[in-house]
Amino acid sequence: MIDVDRDEAAFDRVFGSVPPVAPPVGFRDGVMRRVRGDTWSVVEVALALALALPSLAFLAWDFTSEGLDLQNALGNLLTITAVGGDQAFFSVDGVLVIAFALLGLGALVGSHALLRRP
């Protein structure tokens, strides 16, 4: 038996009593047919490029202009983790985080557009 908190015991009992059920044959193919559709949207590809390309350009510019600073920050972060200091402090550039987030969002929209492609 798994060690479960007292508040979660009833929940665990209910879900533990439900037998696993395999999805019906052809379920995945039916879902992929619905996702793919007949055409892929040019709007999705344009949106993916609009999100990803400026982010990639900014990240490339940031790494070329301030690459040494980023390398030092990464080295400090690795040193802090290796030493295990409790009072560790480091800063993260917010624009860099936003650029990575927009790049990830662009990749998500682009992959969805590629999934829909016939």
Long-range contacts (C-beta under 8 A, 24 or more apart in sequence): 35-115, 35-116, 36-115, 36-116, 36-117, 36-118, 37-116, 37-118, 38-118, 39-116, 39-118, 40-113, 40-114, 40-116, 40-117, 40-118, 41-113, 41-116, 44-109, 44-110, 44-112, 44-113, 44-116, 45-110, 45-113, 47-106, 47-109, 48-106, 48-107, 48-109, 48-110, 48-113, 49-106, 49-110, 50-106, 51-102, 51-103, 51-105, 51-106, 51-109, 52-102, 52-103, 52-106, 52-107, 52-110, 53-106, 54-102, 55-99, 55-100, 55-102, 55-103, 55-106, 56-103, 58-95, 58-99, 59-96, 59-99, 59-100, 59-103, 62-96, 62-99
